[in-house]
């Protein structure tokens, strides 16, 4: 197994790793030479490869001569002690379709009783050898005159509970792009620049569906809903 993203994560007891195997295989992890004799893995401790191009943007303000063409925003889901996150990203060479596993990272299976936040793409199942239609990252092309829409789904395997979606870091979002979260069950909207979180009821076996909408233009006006 030769991963594309490397860190110093160790295969320690009670630390889990998840690998998507598209066919039956034997997984062999390369061991590093270390003084303590630890078996180290190139698989990150809970890390996911960043969407293609999303972390290579120089920190310059947007302008006609320095437009921001790549960015990403993570949305987190919390319910009790369970957590998950999904990342919406934009890259100049991305499309609205499946751009490969480097750009569209599959969603790991949730732990028993845990929650999952993912992008839903049943139309991509044939492109992933039937492996999944849940994705932790979804990379699209630049936002133009038409809005870019991501379809999010939150699921829970425990008891009915109050869950919260949050967006802790919008620093990478271009100033001329607005993001709106839409609850498709209640039609409630949250403008991400002026709110921090959204609470809703999450019940087992009843997925909650949302849309994340990116629009280009001047700084969007305050929306109250």
Phi and psi restraints in degrees (value plus and minus 20) as a CYANA .aco file:
   2 UNK   PHI    -139.0   -99.0
   2 UNK   PSI      69.8   109.8
   3 UNK   PHI     -90.7   -50.7
   3 UNK   PSI     137.7   177.7
   4 UNK   PHI    -108.6   -68.6
   4 UNK   PSI     -42.5    -2.5
   5 UNK   PHI    -131.9   -91.9
   5 UNK   PSI     106.6   146.6
   6 UNK   PHI    -142.4  -102.4
   6 UNK   PSI     126.7   166.7
   7 UNK   PHI    -168.8  -128.8
   7 UNK   PSI    -187.3  -147.3
   8 UNK   PHI    -122.2   -82.2
   8 UNK   PSI       7.6    47.6
   9 UNK   PHI     -83.1   -43.1
   9 UNK   PSI     121.4   161.4
  10 UNK   PHI    -129.3   -89.3
  10 UNK   PSI     126.7   166.7
  11 UNK   PHI    -101.9   -61.9
  11 UNK   PSI      66.9   106.9
  12 UNK   PHI    -125.0   -85.0
  12 UNK   PSI     139.2   179.2
  13 UNK   PHI     -77.7   -37.7
  13 UNK   PSI     119.7   159.7
  14 UNK   PHI      48.9    88.9
  14 UNK   PSI      -8.2    31.8
  15 UNK   PHI    -123.6   -83.6
  15 UNK   PSI     102.6   142.6
  16 UNK   PHI    -115.7   -75.7
  16 UNK   PSI     134.7   174.7
  17 UNK   PHI    -150.8  -110.8
  17 UNK   PSI     130.7   170.7
  18 UNK   PHI    -149.6  -109.6
  18 UNK   PSI     109.8   149.8
  19 UNK   PHI    -148.6  -108.6
  19 UNK   PSI     109.1   149.1
  20 UNK   PHI    -105.2   -65.2
  20 UNK   PSI      93.3   133.3
  21 UNK   PHI    -121.8   -81.8
  21 UNK   PSI     100.6   140.6
  22 UNK   PHI    -103.4   -63.4
  22 UNK   PSI     -26.4    13.6
  23 UNK   PHI    -176.4  -136.4
  23 UNK   PSI     144.0   184.0
  24 UNK   PHI     -80.0   -40.0
  24 UNK   PSI     112.3   152.3
  25 UNK   PHI    -179.5  -139.5
  25 UNK   PSI     150.7   190.7
  26 UNK   PHI    -128.0   -88.0
  26 UNK   PSI     103.0   143.0
  27 UNK   PHI    -108.4   -68.4
  27 UNK   PSI     103.3   143.3
  28 UNK   PHI    -139.5   -99.5
  28 UNK   PSI     100.5   140.5
  29 UNK   PHI    -119.6   -79.6
  29 UNK   PSI     108.1   148.1
  30 UNK   PHI     -90.4   -50.4
  30 UNK   PSI     114.5   154.5
  31 UNK   PHI    -112.8   -72.8
  31 UNK   PSI     120.4   160.4
  32 UNK   PHI    -113.3   -73.3
  32 UNK   PSI     129.1   169.1
  33 UNK   PHI     -97.6   -57.6
  33 UNK   PSI      99.4   139.4
  34 UNK   PHI    -161.2  -121.2
  34 UNK   PSI     134.2   174.2
  35 UNK   PHI     -79.5   -39.5
  35 UNK   PSI     -56.4   -16.4
  36 UNK   PHI    -105.0   -65.0
  36 UNK   PSI     -24.2    15.8
  37 UNK   PHI      54.0    94.0
  37 UNK   PSI      -1.5    38.5
  38 UNK   PHI     -91.6   -51.6
  38 UNK   PSI     124.5   164.5
  39 UNK   PHI    -105.7   -65.7
  39 UNK   PSI      97.0   137.0
  40 UNK   PHI    -127.8   -87.8
  40 UNK   PSI     128.3   168.3
  41 UNK   PHI    -138.2   -98.2
  41 UNK   PSI     129.5   169.5
  42 UNK   PHI    -101.9   -61.9
  42 UNK   PSI     -21.0    19.0
  43 UNK   PHI    -101.0   -61.0
  43 UNK   PSI     109.6   149.6
  44 UNK   PHI     -92.2   -52.2
  44 UNK   PSI     130.7   170.7
  45 UNK   PHI     -95.1   -55.1
  45 UNK   PSI      72.8   112.8
  46 UNK   PHI      52.2    92.2
  46 UNK   PSI      -9.6    30.4
  47 UNK   PHI    -114.8   -74.8
  47 UNK   PSI     130.9   170.9
  48 UNK   PHI    -143.3  -103.3
  48 UNK   PSI     122.5   162.5
  49 UNK   PHI     -76.7   -36.7
  49 UNK   PSI     117.6   157.6
  50 UNK   PHI     -87.4   -47.4
  50 UNK   PSI     127.9   167.9
  51 UNK   PHI     -75.3   -35.3
  51 UNK   PSI     129.5   169.5
  52 UNK   PHI     -76.0   -36.0
  52 UNK   PSI      97.2   137.2
  53 UNK   PHI      64.2   104.2
  53 UNK   PSI     -22.9    17.1
  54 UNK   PHI     -96.0   -56.0
  54 UNK   PSI     -39.0     1.0
  55 UNK   PHI    -132.2   -92.2
  55 UNK   PSI     -12.4    27.6
  56 UNK   PHI    -124.6   -84.6
  56 UNK   PSI      -3.4    36.6
  57 UNK   PHI    -104.4   -64.4
  57 UNK   PSI     106.3   146.3
  58 UNK   PHI     -87.4   -47.4
  58 UNK   PSI     125.4   165.4
  59 UNK   PHI     -98.4   -58.4
  59 UNK   PSI      51.0    91.0
  60 UNK   PHI    -136.6   -96.6
  60 UNK   PSI     126.7   166.7
  61 UNK   PHI     -88.2   -48.2
  61 UNK   PSI     129.6   169.6
  62 UNK   PHI     -86.0   -46.0
  62 UNK   PSI     119.1   159.1
  63 UNK   PHI    -182.0  -142.0
  63 UNK   PSI     147.3   187.3
  64 UNK   PHI     -75.9   -35.9
  64 UNK   PSI     -51.3   -11.3
  65 UNK   PHI    -110.3   -70.3
  65 UNK   PSI     -38.1     1.9
  66 UNK   PHI    -154.5  -114.5
  66 UNK   PSI      45.7    85.7
  67 UNK   PHI     -91.2   -51.2
  67 UNK   PSI     126.8   166.8
  68 UNK   PHI    -106.8   -66.8
  68 UNK   PSI      93.2   133.2
  69 UNK   PHI    -125.5   -85.5
  69 UNK   PSI     -34.5     5.5
  70 UNK   PHI    -149.6  -109.6
  70 UNK   PSI     111.5   151.5
  71 UNK   PHI    -179.8  -139.8
  71 UNK   PSI     146.8   186.8
  72 UNK   PHI    -171.2  -131.2
  72 UNK   PSI     130.9   170.9
  73 UNK   PHI    -155.3  -115.3
  73 UNK   PSI     108.1   148.1
  74 UNK   PHI    -115.7   -75.7
  74 UNK   PSI     113.9   153.9
  75 UNK   PHI    -130.4   -90.4
  75 UNK   PSI     108.7   148.7
  76 UNK   PHI    -126.3   -86.3
  76 UNK   PSI     130.3   170.3
  77 UNK   PHI    -141.3  -101.3
  77 UNK   PSI     108.9   148.9
  78 UNK   PHI    -151.9  -111.9
  78 UNK   PSI     114.7   154.7
  79 UNK   PHI    -169.5  -129.5
  79 UNK   PSI      90.4   130.4
  80 UNK   PHI      43.4    83.4
  80 UNK   PSI    -147.3  -107.3
  81 UNK   PHI    -114.9   -74.9
  81 UNK   PSI     -19.9    20.1
  82 UNK   PHI    -113.3   -73.3
  82 UNK   PSI     120.8   160.8
  83 UNK   PHI    -156.3  -116.3
  83 UNK   PSI     131.6   171.6
  84 UNK   PHI    -178.2  -138.2
  84 UNK   PSI     148.3   188.3
  85 UNK   PHI    -169.6  -129.6
  85 UNK   PSI     131.7   171.7
  86 UNK   PHI    -153.6  -113.6
  86 UNK   PSI     123.4   163.4
  87 UNK   PHI    -138.2   -98.2
  87 UNK   PSI      98.7   138.7
  88 UNK   PHI    -110.7   -70.7
  88 UNK   PSI     110.3   150.3
  89 UNK   PHI    -154.6  -114.6
  89 UNK   PSI     138.2   178.2
  90 UNK   PHI    -150.8  -110.8
  90 UNK   PSI     114.7   154.7
  91 UNK   PHI    -162.8  -122.8
  91 UNK   PSI     126.3   166.3
  92 UNK   PHI     -83.3   -43.3
  92 UNK   PSI     -47.0    -7.0
  93 UNK   PHI    -121.0   -81.0
  93 UNK   PSI     -12.0    28.0
  94 UNK   PHI    -105.0   -65.0
  94 UNK   PSI     142.4   182.4
  95 UNK   PHI    -145.6  -105.6
  95 UNK   PSI     157.0   197.0
  96 UNK   PHI     -98.7   -58.7
  96 UNK   PSI     -29.9    10.1
  97 UNK   PHI    -115.5   -75.5
  97 UNK   PSI    -187.7  -147.7
  98 UNK   PHI     -97.7   -57.7
  98 UNK   PSI     100.0   140.0
  99 UNK   PHI    -125.5   -85.5
  99 UNK   PSI      -4.2    35.8
 100 UNK   PHI      79.8   119.8
 100 UNK   PSI     143.1   183.1
 101 UNK   PHI     -89.5   -49.5
 101 UNK   PSI     -37.4     2.6
 102 UNK   PHI     -91.2   -51.2
 102 UNK   PSI     -50.0   -10.0
 103 UNK   PHI    -118.7   -78.7
 103 UNK   PSI     -51.3   -11.3
 104 UNK   PHI    -137.1   -97.1
 104 UNK   PSI      69.5   109.5
 105 UNK   PHI     -98.7   -58.7
 105 UNK   PSI     105.0   145.0
 106 UNK   PHI     -82.4   -42.4
 106 UNK   PSI     131.0   171.0
 107 UNK   PHI    -103.3   -63.3
 107 UNK   PSI     104.0   144.0
 108 UNK   PHI     -83.4   -43.4
 108 UNK   PSI     132.6   172.6
 109 UNK   PHI     -81.3   -41.3
 109 UNK   PSI     118.4   158.4
 110 UNK   PHI     -90.2   -50.2
 110 UNK   PSI     132.6   172.6
 111 UNK   PHI     -92.4   -52.4
 111 UNK   PSI     136.4   176.4
 112 UNK   PHI     -75.3   -35.3
 112 UNK   PSI     108.0   148.0
 113 UNK   PHI      58.7    98.7
 113 UNK   PSI     -16.4    23.6
 114 UNK   PHI    -114.2   -74.2
 114 UNK   PSI    -195.6  -155.6
 115 UNK   PHI    -136.5   -96.5
 115 UNK   PSI     141.4   181.4
 116 UNK   PHI    -160.7  -120.7
 116 UNK   PSI     115.8   155.8
 117 UNK   PHI    -143.6  -103.6
 117 UNK   PSI     103.8   143.8
 118 UNK   PHI    -173.7  -133.7
 118 UNK   PSI     140.6   180.6
 119 UNK   PHI    -109.5   -69.5
 119 UNK   PSI     118.9   158.9
 120 UNK   PHI    -126.4   -86.4
 120 UNK   PSI     103.4   143.4
 121 UNK   PHI    -160.4  -120.4
 121 UNK   PSI      57.5    97.5
 122 UNK   PHI     -82.4   -42.4
 122 UNK   PSI     -45.2    -5.2
 123 UNK   PHI     -92.3   -52.3
 123 UNK   PSI     -32.4     7.6
 124 UNK   PHI    -112.3   -72.3
 124 UNK   PSI     -24.7    15.3
 125 UNK   PHI     -78.5   -38.5
 125 UNK   PSI     -59.3   -19.3
 126 UNK   PHI     -88.2   -48.2
 126 UNK   PSI     -45.0    -5.0
 127 UNK   PHI    -100.5   -60.5
 127 UNK   PSI     -34.0     6.0
 128 UNK   PHI    -130.8   -90.8
 128 UNK   PSI       5.7    45.7
 129 UNK   PHI      38.4    78.4
 129 UNK   PSI      11.2    51.2
 130 UNK   PHI      53.1    93.1
 130 UNK   PSI      -6.1    33.9
 131 UNK   PHI     -95.5   -55.5
 131 UNK   PSI     -61.1   -21.1
 132 UNK   PHI    -184.9  -144.9
 132 UNK   PSI     137.7   177.7
 133 UNK   PHI    -147.5  -107.5
 133 UNK   PSI      -4.2    35.8
 134 UNK   PHI    -127.9   -87.9
 134 UNK   PSI     112.9   152.9
 135 UNK   PHI    -153.4  -113.4
 135 UNK   PSI     119.5   159.5
 136 UNK   PHI    -104.4   -64.4
 136 UNK   PSI     -43.8    -3.8
 137 UNK   PHI    -149.7  -109.7
 137 UNK   PSI     129.5   169.5
 138 UNK   PHI    -163.4  -123.4
 138 UNK   PSI      90.9   130.9
 139 UNK   PHI    -124.6   -84.6
 139 UNK   PSI     108.8   148.8
 140 UNK   PHI    -139.4   -99.4
 140 UNK   PSI     150.7   190.7
 141 UNK   PHI     -95.5   -55.5
 141 UNK   PSI     152.8   192.8
 142 UNK   PHI     -77.3   -37.3
 142 UNK   PSI     128.8   168.8
 143 UNK   PHI     -96.6   -56.6
 143 UNK   PSI     102.7   142.7
 144 UNK   PHI    -133.4   -93.4
 144 UNK   PSI    -157.9  -117.9
 145 UNK   PHI     -92.5   -52.5
 145 UNK   PSI     -43.9    -3.9
 146 UNK   PHI    -120.6   -80.6
 146 UNK   PSI     123.2   163.2
 147 UNK   PHI     -82.8   -42.8
 147 UNK   PSI     132.4   172.4
 148 UNK   PHI    -124.5   -84.5
 148 UNK   PSI     109.6   149.6
 149 UNK   PHI    -140.7  -100.7
 149 UNK   PSI     105.4   145.4
 150 UNK   PHI    -125.2   -85.2
 150 UNK   PSI     116.7   156.7
 151 UNK   PHI    -119.9   -79.9
 151 UNK   PSI      94.8   134.8
 152 UNK   PHI    -126.8   -86.8
 152 UNK   PSI     129.0   169.0
 153 UNK   PHI    -157.7  -117.7
 153 UNK   PSI     113.5   153.5
 154 UNK   PHI    -131.5   -91.5
 154 UNK   PSI     110.8   150.8
 155 UNK   PHI    -150.8  -110.8
 155 UNK   PSI     133.5   173.5
 156 UNK   PHI    -158.5  -118.5
 156 UNK   PSI     127.7   167.7
 157 UNK   PHI    -134.7   -94.7
 157 UNK   PSI     -14.6    25.4
 158 UNK   PHI    -125.7   -85.7
 158 UNK   PSI    -168.3  -128.3
 159 UNK   PHI     -98.8   -58.8
 159 UNK   PSI     142.1   182.1
 160 UNK   PHI     -80.4   -40.4
 160 UNK   PSI     113.7   153.7
 161 UNK   PHI    -172.6  -132.6
 161 UNK   PSI     146.4   186.4
 162 UNK   PHI    -105.3   -65.3
 162 UNK   PSI     101.9   141.9
 163 UNK   PHI    -130.5   -90.5
 163 UNK   PSI     142.1   182.1
 164 UNK   PHI    -156.2  -116.2
 164 UNK   PSI     109.6   149.6
 165 UNK   PHI    -116.6   -76.6
 165 UNK   PSI     118.9   158.9
 166 UNK   PHI    -162.9  -122.9
 166 UNK   PSI     140.8   180.8
 167 UNK   PHI    -156.7  -116.7
 167 UNK   PSI      63.8   103.8
 168 UNK   PHI     -90.9   -50.9
 168 UNK   PSI     -38.6     1.4
 169 UNK   PHI    -160.8  -120.8
 169 UNK   PSI      88.7   128.7
 170 UNK   PHI    -129.4   -89.4
 170 UNK   PSI      -2.1    37.9
 171 UNK   PHI     -84.0   -44.0
 171 UNK   PSI     -46.1    -6.1
 172 UNK   PHI    -107.1   -67.1
 172 UNK   PSI     -24.9    15.1
 173 UNK   PHI     -96.6   -56.6
 173 UNK   PSI     105.2   145.2
 174 UNK   PHI     -78.7   -38.7
 174 UNK   PSI     127.4   167.4
 175 UNK   PHI     -85.8   -45.8
 175 UNK   PSI     -44.7    -4.7
 176 UNK   PHI    -115.2   -75.2
 176 UNK   PSI      -5.2    34.8
 177 UNK   PHI    -139.4   -99.4
 177 UNK   PSI     110.3   150.3
 178 UNK   PHI    -128.7   -88.7
 178 UNK   PSI     129.6   169.6
 179 UNK   PHI    -143.8  -103.8
 179 UNK   PSI     113.4   153.4
 180 UNK   PHI    -147.6  -107.6
 180 UNK   PSI     112.0   152.0
 181 UNK   PHI    -117.4   -77.4
 181 UNK   PSI     109.1   149.1
 182 UNK   PHI    -139.9   -99.9
 182 UNK   PSI     103.8   143.8
 183 UNK   PHI    -103.3   -63.3
 183 UNK   PSI      92.2   132.2
 184 UNK   PHI     -92.6   -52.6
 184 UNK   PSI     -35.4     4.6
 185 UNK   PHI    -103.8   -63.8
 185 UNK   PSI     -57.2   -17.2
 186 UNK   PHI    -130.1   -90.1
 186 UNK   PSI     -30.6     9.4
 187 UNK   PHI      47.1    87.1
 187 UNK   PSI      -8.4    31.6
 188 UNK   PHI     -92.2   -52.2
 188 UNK   PSI     126.9   166.9
 189 UNK   PHI    -142.2  -102.2
 189 UNK   PSI     126.0   166.0
 190 UNK   PHI    -152.1  -112.1
 190 UNK   PSI     103.2   143.2
 191 UNK   PHI    -104.5   -64.5
 191 UNK   PSI      98.1   138.1
 192 UNK   PHI     -85.7   -45.7
 192 UNK   PSI     -45.8    -5.8
 193 UNK   PHI     -95.2   -55.2
 193 UNK   PSI     -41.6    -1.6
 194 UNK   PHI    -135.2   -95.2
 194 UNK   PSI     -20.9    19.1
 195 UNK   PHI    -150.4  -110.4
 195 UNK   PSI     138.7   178.7
 196 UNK   PHI    -127.1   -87.1
 196 UNK   PSI     -45.9    -5.9
 197 UNK   PHI    -179.0  -139.0
 197 UNK   PSI     148.9   188.9
 198 UNK   PHI    -163.0  -123.0
 198 UNK   PSI     106.8   146.8
 199 UNK   PHI    -124.4   -84.4
 199 UNK   PSI     126.8   166.8
 200 UNK   PHI    -177.9  -137.9
 200 UNK   PSI     148.1   188.1
 201 UNK   PHI    -111.9   -71.9
 201 UNK   PSI     108.3   148.3
 202 UNK   PHI    -137.0   -97.0
 202 UNK   PSI     101.8   141.8
 203 UNK   PHI    -138.9   -98.9
 203 UNK   PSI     127.5   167.5
 204 UNK   PHI     -83.0   -43.0
 204 UNK   PSI     117.4   157.4
 205 UNK   PHI      57.3    97.3
 205 UNK   PSI     -15.1    24.9
 206 UNK   PHI    -149.0  -109.0
 206 UNK   PSI      65.9   105.9
 207 UNK   PHI     -80.5   -40.5
 207 UNK   PSI     122.8   162.8
 208 UNK   PHI    -125.7   -85.7
 208 UNK   PSI     109.8   149.8
 209 UNK   PHI    -131.0   -91.0
 209 UNK   PSI     120.1   160.1
 210 UNK   PHI    -156.0  -116.0
 210 UNK   PSI     142.9   182.9
 211 UNK   PHI    -143.8  -103.8
 211 UNK   PSI     120.1   160.1
 212 UNK   PHI    -131.7   -91.7
 212 UNK   PSI      98.0   138.0
 213 UNK   PHI    -134.7   -94.7
 213 UNK   PSI     103.8   143.8
 214 UNK   PHI    -124.9   -84.9
 214 UNK   PSI     110.3   150.3
 215 UNK   PHI    -150.7  -110.7
 215 UNK   PSI     122.7   162.7
 216 UNK   PHI    -121.0   -81.0
 216 UNK   PSI     125.5   165.5
 217 UNK   PHI     134.6   174.6
 217 UNK   PSI    -185.9  -145.9
 218 UNK   PHI     -85.5   -45.5
 218 UNK   PSI     146.2   186.2
 219 UNK   PHI     -71.5   -31.5
 219 UNK   PSI     104.3   144.3
 220 UNK   PHI     -87.4   -47.4
 220 UNK   PSI     127.9   167.9
 221 UNK   PHI     -90.8   -50.8
 221 UNK   PSI     142.3   182.3
 222 UNK   PHI     -84.1   -44.1
 222 UNK   PSI     111.1   151.1
 223 UNK   PHI    -134.0   -94.0
 223 UNK   PSI     111.2   151.2
 224 UNK   PHI    -135.5   -95.5
 224 UNK   PSI     105.6   145.6
